[in-house]
Amino acid sequence: MIPTWAADWTPLTHEPTAEEMQALFDKLTYADVAKTIDHSLLRPELDDKFIAENLPLAAEYEVASVTMRPADVVRAAEALRGTSVKVGTVVGFPHGNHLTVTKVFETQQALAQGAREIDMVLLIGALKSGRDHDVQEDIRAVVEVAHGGDAIVKVIFENAYLTDDEKVRACQLSEAAGADFVKTSTGFAPTGATHEDLMLMRANTSRHIEVKAAGGVRTLDALLAVMCLGVTRIGATATKTILEDFKARKAEAGTRTAAGITSGALEQGTY
């Protein structure tokens, strides 16, 4: 479901200006920003201690979800039970060229273990070869299983390897297959989310299909910029930094507003 802030915001089709980013910032609540973040715990070298420290962090900051390696789904579901944070995981990751039956099995296992968000990589080689039917049916198979288990599906394109035409076709195929999101990348390719790609993806999907940016969104300003373009989720490892910055800026803005009101009242002799 499209967030309220996004339903009321017209995605930009150009690079956002500082003024446009500030205008969006002024409208946003903490929950709007926190629920844009999928806290990513996918790097292969992450040990048990790191995972154990980051699951409470996700709960503390009330993000949208955690994106876990498949082997970590059970512990995430246990740690986040009773919170508003969803457990997500990856399917066909990171290259996408798994058999569809394997992706379906991965999805079934993830659902059984408590995942409710599935980030799947499409068949990159098939897309580049023009086998669009195969790509669409691969996505559809995962979507049917996921939706049957009350989970959403985000389709990862891995844009670093695609032409603009292939990105547009990936948008169309994902939507036709019933996916909930289109997503730029895994975070493990040569490049991640670019503004050009995000504008292209937003322009080539219906409004009810959401866009996720992954790879490179590490600051509040970077997040605000992609939100201006219509992005409603990001994959992030700098979750704490982003959200603490948001809280600090909102507090500073509130202080300035209060100071302005007080100053005006003093000038008018009404304080």
C-alpha positions as CSV (number, residue, x, y, z in Angstrom):
1,M,0.0,0.0,0.0
2,I,1.4,3.4,-1.0
3,P,2.3,5.5,2.0
4,T,0.1,8.6,2.7
5,W,3.0,11.0,2.2
6,A,3.7,9.4,-1.3
7,A,0.0,9.5,-2.3
8,D,0.1,13.2,-1.7
9,W,3.4,13.9,-3.4
10,T,3.9,14.1,-7.2
11,P,7.2,12.4,-8.1
12,L,9.7,14.7,-9.7
13,T,10.9,14.0,-13.2
14,H,14.1,16.0,-12.8
15,E,16.9,16.2,-10.3
16,P,15.5,17.5,-7.0
17,T,16.5,21.0,-5.9
18,A,17.4,21.8,-2.3
19,E,14.1,23.7,-2.1
20,E,12.1,20.7,-3.3
21,M,13.9,18.4,-0.8
22,Q,13.1,20.9,2.0
23,A,9.5,21.1,1.0
24,L,9.2,17.3,1.2
25,F,11.1,17.2,4.5
26,D,8.7,19.7,6.0
27,K,5.8,17.4,5.3
28,L,7.4,14.2,6.6
29,T,7.0,12.7,10.1
30,Y,9.5,10.4,11.7
31,A,7.3,7.4,10.9
32,D,7.1,8.4,7.2
33,V,10.9,8.3,7.0
34,A,11.5,5.2,9.3
35,K,8.9,3.2,7.3
36,T,10.8,4.0,4.1
37,I,13.8,2.0,5.3
38,D,14.5,-1.7,4.9
39,H,17.5,-2.3,7.3
40,S,19.8,-4.4,5.2
41,L,21.7,-7.3,6.8
42,L,22.9,-9.1,3.7
43,R,26.6,-8.9,3.6
44,P,28.2,-12.4,3.7
45,E,30.7,-11.5,6.4
46,L,28.2,-10.4,9.0
47,D,28.6,-12.6,12.1
48,D,26.1,-13.6,14.8
49,K,27.1,-10.8,17.1
50,F,26.5,-8.2,14.4
51,I,23.1,-9.7,13.6
52,A,22.1,-9.8,17.2
53,E,23.0,-6.1,17.7
54,N,21.2,-4.9,14.6
55,L,17.8,-6.6,15.1
56,P,17.1,-4.6,18.3
57,L,18.3,-1.5,16.4
58,A,15.7,-2.1,13.7
59,A,13.0,-2.5,16.4
60,E,14.2,0.6,18.3
61,Y,14.1,2.8,15.2
62,E,10.8,1.2,14.0
63,V,11.9,0.8,10.4
64,A,9.7,-0.9,7.7
65,S,11.6,-4.2,7.7
66,V,14.9,-6.0,8.0
67,T,16.2,-7.7,4.9
68,M,17.9,-10.8,6.1
69,R,20.1,-13.6,4.5
70,P,17.8,-16.7,4.2
71,A,19.8,-18.4,7.0
72,D,18.9,-15.6,9.4
73,V,15.2,-15.4,8.9
74,V,14.2,-17.5,11.9
75,R,16.3,-15.5,14.4
76,A,14.9,-12.3,12.9
77,A,11.3,-13.4,13.2
78,E,11.9,-14.4,16.8
79,A,13.7,-11.2,17.7
80,L,11.1,-8.9,16.1
81,R,7.9,-10.7,17.2
82,G,5.5,-8.2,18.6
83,T,7.1,-5.2,16.8
84,S,5.9,-3.4,13.7
85,V,9.1,-4.4,11.8
86,K,8.5,-6.9,9.1
87,V,11.0,-9.6,8.3
88,G,12.2,-9.7,4.7
89,T,14.6,-12.0,2.8
90,V,16.1,-12.5,-0.6
91,V,15.3,-15.1,-3.3
92,G,17.4,-16.0,-6.3
93,F,20.1,-13.8,-4.8
94,P,22.3,-12.2,-6.0
95,H,22.5,-13.2,-9.6
96,G,18.9,-14.2,-10.4
97,N,19.6,-17.1,-12.6
98,H,18.2,-19.8,-10.4
99,L,15.6,-22.3,-11.6
100,T,12.1,-21.0,-11.0
101,V,11.3,-24.1,-8.9
102,T,14.3,-23.2,-6.7
103,K,13.0,-19.6,-6.2
104,V,9.5,-21.0,-5.3
105,F,11.0,-23.3,-2.8
106,E,13.1,-20.5,-1.3
107,T,10.0,-18.4,-1.0
108,Q,8.0,-21.2,0.7
109,Q,10.8,-21.8,3.2
110,A,11.0,-18.0,3.9
111,L,7.3,-17.7,4.5
112,A,7.3,-20.8,6.8
113,Q,10.1,-19.2,8.8
114,G,8.3,-15.9,9.3
115,A,9.3,-13.7,6.3
116,R,6.7,-11.4,5.0
117,E,8.7,-9.4,2.4
118,I,10.5,-11.2,-0.5
119,D,13.1,-9.4,-2.5
120,M,13.7,-11.6,-5.6
121,V,16.2,-11.2,-8.4
122,L,14.7,-11.6,-11.9
123,L,16.2,-13.8,-14.6
124,I,18.8,-11.3,-15.8
125,G,20.2,-13.5,-18.5
126,A,16.8,-14.3,-19.9
127,L,15.8,-10.6,-19.9
128,K,18.9,-9.6,-21.8
129,S,18.2,-12.5,-24.2
130,G,14.7,-11.2,-25.0
131,R,12.9,-14.1,-23.2
132,D,10.4,-11.9,-21.7
133,H,7.8,-14.6,-21.2
134,D,10.3,-16.6,-19.1
135,V,11.1,-13.6,-17.0
136,Q,7.4,-12.8,-16.3
137,E,6.5,-16.4,-15.5
138,D,9.4,-16.7,-13.1
139,I,8.3,-13.6,-11.2
140,R,4.6,-14.7,-11.3
141,A,5.5,-18.0,-9.7
142,V,7.2,-16.3,-6.8
143,V,4.4,-13.7,-6.5
144,E,1.7,-16.3,-6.3
145,V,3.4,-18.2,-3.5
146,A,4.2,-15.0,-1.6
147,H,0.8,-13.4,-1.9
148,G,-0.7,-16.7,-0.8
149,G,1.3,-16.3,2.4
150,D,0.4,-12.6,2.9
151,A,3.8,-11.4,1.8
152,I,4.8,-8.8,-0.7
153,V,7.3,-9.1,-3.5
154,K,10.0,-6.7,-4.6
155,V,11.6,-7.5,-8.0
156,I,15.3,-6.7,-8.2
157,F,16.5,-5.7,-11.7
158,E,20.3,-5.3,-11.1
159,N,20.3,-2.2,-13.3
160,A,24.1,-2.1,-13.6
161,Y,23.8,-4.8,-16.2
162,L,20.8,-3.6,-18.1
163,T,20.1,-1.1,-20.9
164,D,17.3,1.4,-20.5
165,D,15.1,-0.6,-22.8
166,E,15.7,-3.7,-20.6
167,K,14.9,-1.7,-17.5
168,V,11.6,-0.6,-19.0
169,R,10.7,-4.1,-20.0
170,A,11.6,-5.3,-16.5
171,C,9.1,-2.8,-15.1
172,Q,6.4,-3.9,-17.5
173,L,7.0,-7.6,-16.8
174,S,7.1,-7.1,-13.0
175,E,3.8,-5.3,-13.0
176,A,2.2,-7.8,-15.3
177,A,3.3,-10.6,-13.0
178,G,1.7,-9.0,-10.0
179,A,4.8,-7.7,-8.1
180,D,4.4,-5.1,-5.5
181,F,7.7,-3.2,-6.0
182,V,10.4,-2.8,-8.6
183,K,13.9,-2.5,-7.1
184,T,17.1,-1.1,-8.6
185,S,19.8,-3.5,-7.4
186,T,21.1,-6.0,-5.0
187,G,23.8,-3.8,-3.6
188,F,26.5,-6.2,-4.8
189,A,26.8,-5.1,-8.5
190,P,29.2,-2.4,-9.8
191,T,26.6,0.3,-9.3
192,G,23.5,0.8,-7.2
193,A,20.6,3.2,-7.4
194,T,20.9,6.2,-9.7
195,H,18.4,9.1,-10.0
196,E,18.1,8.4,-13.7
197,D,17.1,4.8,-13.2
198,L,14.7,5.7,-10.4
199,M,12.9,8.3,-12.6
200,L,12.8,5.7,-15.5
201,M,11.3,3.0,-13.2
202,R,8.8,5.4,-11.7
203,A,7.7,6.6,-15.2
204,N,7.2,3.0,-16.5
205,T,5.1,1.5,-13.7
206,S,1.6,2.2,-12.6
207,R,1.2,4.3,-9.5
208,H,0.3,1.4,-7.3
209,I,3.6,-0.3,-8.0
210,E,6.2,1.1,-5.6
211,V,9.9,1.7,-6.2
212,K,12.8,0.6,-4.0
213,A,16.3,2.1,-4.2
214,A,19.1,-0.1,-3.1
215,G,22.8,0.7,-3.1
216,G,24.2,4.1,-2.3
217,V,21.5,5.8,-0.1
218,R,23.6,6.4,3.0
219,T,22.5,9.9,4.2
220,L,19.3,11.7,5.0
221,D,19.8,14.1,2.0
222,A,20.3,11.1,-0.3
223,L,17.1,9.6,1.1
224,L,15.1,12.8,0.7
225,A,16.3,13.1,-2.9
226,V,15.1,9.7,-3.9
227,M,11.8,10.2,-2.0
228,C,11.3,13.3,-4.1
229,L,11.5,11.0,-7.2
230,G,8.8,8.7,-5.9
231,V,10.8,6.1,-4.0
232,T,8.9,4.6,-1.1
233,R,11.5,2.1,0.2
234,I,15.3,2.0,0.3
235,G,17.7,-0.6,1.4
236,A,20.0,0.9,4.0
237,T,22.9,0.0,6.3
238,A,23.2,3.5,7.7
239,T,19.8,3.4,9.3
240,K,20.8,4.9,12.6
241,T,22.7,7.8,11.0
242,I,19.8,8.7,8.7
243,L,17.1,8.6,11.4
244,E,19.1,10.4,14.0
245,D,19.9,13.1,11.5
246,F,16.1,13.4,10.7
247,K,15.2,13.7,14.4
248,A,17.9,16.4,14.9
249,R,16.8,18.4,11.9
250,K,13.2,18.3,13.0
251,A,14.1,19.4,16.5
252,E,16.2,22.3,15.1
253,A,13.3,23.3,12.8
254,G,10.9,23.2,15.8
255,T,13.3,25.4,17.8
256,R,13.5,27.9,15.0
257,T,9.8,28.0,14.7
258,A,9.3,28.5,18.4
259,A,11.9,31.2,18.4
260,G,10.2,33.0,15.6
261,I,6.8,32.9,17.3
262,T,8.3,34.2,20.5
263,S,10.1,37.0,18.7
264,G,6.9,38.0,16.9
265,A,4.9,38.0,20.1
266,L,7.5,40.2,21.8
267,E,7.5,42.7,19.0
268,Q,3.7,42.9,19.1
269,G,3.7,43.1,22.9
270,T,1.6,40.0,23.3
271,Y,4.1,37.8,25.0
